[in-house]
Amino acid sequence: MSVLFAILFYLATLVFVVGLLSRISLYARTPAPLKIPTTPAPTTKTGVVFRLTREVVFFESLFKANLWTWAMGWLFHASLLLVTLRHLRYFTDPVWGWVAFIQPFGIYAGITMLLGLCGLWVRRLFVERIRYISTPSDHLWLVLLIVIAVSGLLMQFVSHTDVVGVKTYFLGLLSFDIGTLPADGLLLLHLFLVFALLALFPLSKLLHAPGVFFSPTRNQTDNPREHRHLSAWAGKLESEK
Amino acid sequence: MADITAPAYRTIPIIPALKPGAMEGKGPFIANDKHQEALGFPGQLVDDWHDKAIAKMGDLLGKFRSLRVYMDACVHCGACSDKCHYFIGTQDPKNMPVARQDLMRSIYRRYFTLAGKFFPKLVGARDLTREVLDEWYNYYHQCSECRRCSVFCPYGIDTAEITMAAREILASVGMGQKYSNEIIAKVHKIGNNLGLPEPALVDTLEGLEEDVKEDTGLDIKFPVDVKGAEVLLITPSADFFAEPHIDGLIGYAKVFHASGTSWTLSSMASEGANFGMFIGNYEQLRKIALRIREAALELGVKRIVVGECGHAWRVAYSFWNTLSGVGDGADETDRFAQMLQKQLDHRYKQPTHICEFTWDLIQRDALKFDKSKNDQFVITMHDSCNVARGSRMGDLPGGQFEIPRNIIKTVANNFVEMDANTTRERTFCCGGGGGLLTDDLMELRVKGALPRMEVLNQAVQEHGVNYMAAICAICKTQFSKIMPVYGFDRKMVGGVHQLVSNAIILGDK
């Protein structure tokens, strides 16, 4: 089991990193031939940085669109961030100071993350419009995340797993040394689903994470009259003339 | 028209229930072989349409980052789902922006992603069939490319980009839209959307000069093809004879006259509209824009000013510099753009919107008005979608909202706003934009205007609004056609420069 999970860990990480990088490089290489920022848009690069920051940190557009979806979505994402950072303690020795500091917040974030996810799922199940646009995979992603959250919380609050053993195992994996993973059903489930999430990330709608940075309606500067914007393939049309 | 009645108004805010299949159908008339071939598209549906369509999609995915990212990024959160005026007006779930995108995304997933290749049902992927093609044709012609959804999407996904790609794919396999393609062919052949040849244009303008002389007693000129004029005016051809557009054109002419600006129209480029954007074809977009470059070079003008037209202003403001070099800031080595940019006067923005032009004069105290001439009006502003979300005026973001309002407030006493959820960047499309302003889509146009009519009606009840200003030829045509269906006077819609025209005091300069 320890070996199997070690292989899954390496595989999932590899697929995640390589898949994500190749997707990002594809986005970066694909030209945006026309200026299409959704206006009013910032007229300077600094302004664009602020716009994207507001989008990524506060979900500005979603806030304008729908308060419930915004509240649930933001709660989930912010909690997920805290929870993920908290988990760094299993990969670092000694544990970095700020990771130790957020530890208690990270634990309660597990609960708020679950709340957010359930809220989003309720919306998906009971709001007619959103149910209509949902595919089976949309529901499954929520189920996957909910099971990850629940199994994690159970290990924290109900059936404690051997965290010291888990940490030793993962520190070992980081130096390609496969130790023994505590044989705990909840732990194995938790880990397996996280690996699945990592491996499926670059193949799925989770690509919204890098996607938002490459969205021309959000990342372009509103200065088409001041600077000539020309992509390579569009420029070729001129030389053909 | 007689058989189309107005849907009932509802209570605002409106969150409509779904009526699946409400707008199923064949869509607008398909372009015949003549109109298709004039644009270099196949005349009929080609035999290998399946492979051709997928290949075209791959081609567009490689050329447009917007399409590439937007196909991947949607998480089906539903932020956009109640934002489209066609959805609010028709309640057909396939008119929800996300559902409209998914008509293409389902094909993208099937042919371009691993998940869709192996688990199509799981991720909502499907094969490209003839039925899908027909469904695309119908529903991608129920989008006016107005970008309202893109304001609310957390990733900025712009359905207009996807609609454009879908129409481009459809046209490339032989399923172009008659209305748009016929008009584009006319632009290339005659110089404007209406097919108004030079002698007829000159005739019309001479008649207009006589009318204005009768009205004002002044010799206000409408010059055509004057070499060495300072300003080249590019305006939608509807301004030459359609009501209420023509009153706007008279307004521009009075502003030019009052400020002593020498200006000219071009018979070769007597059209501001660029339907190349509507059909999503970059080559057509570019080709149509190049006519204006040629006219500017030939006439040797220093400034290019654009009349009241929504998508034309988006194309002019956002795309002209890219497409034809009308703008500033081209590289020293960029001979194509430099050739024109050296000629233009860069103390002014190139191109300039007629509202920027007029507002600039107002700020310099160069125009005089008698506001009371507009006292019979209680005015509100319908922000035209392409101006609102695809362009700017002036130096500051949002100038496209402030400048027209500032002009109205300068020339008239009574101005009120409509519901803030439906103005500025949240404005509704008039229901006729994006190549849908055709009689074969009348039912869609009436229902698509419903959200705007509901909000306008509110302003009429509360403030007694009797003039809705718009700075777009399509808005003006669409509203003057469908407002009577809703029981409003067709003359309630008009341009900003129509108000300018009413109030301007013309001296003897």
Interface residues (C-beta under 8 A of the other chain):
Chain A: R23 L26 Y27 T30 P31 A32 P33 L34 K35 I36 T38 T39 P40 A41 P42 T43 E55 F59 S61 L62 K64 A65 N66 T69 G73 R123 R124 V127 E128 R129 I130 Y132 I133 S134 T135 P136 S137 D138 L140 L203 S204 K205 L207 H208 G211 V212 F214 S215 P216 T217 R218 D222 P224 R225 E226 H227 R228 H229 L230 W233 A234 L237 E238
Chain B: A17 L18 L61 G62 K63 F64 R65 S66 R68 V69 Y70 D72 A73 C74 V75 H76 C77 G78 A79 C80 S81 D82 K83 P93 M96 V98 A99 D102 T113 L114 A115 K121 L122 V123 G124 R147 S150 V151 F152 C153 P154 Y155 G156 I157 D158 E161 Y282 E283 R286 Y317 S318 F319 W320 N321 T322 G325 G327 D328 G329 A330 D331 D334 F336 A337 K349 Q350 P351 A388 R389 G390 S391 R392 D395 L396 P397 G398 Q400 F401 E425
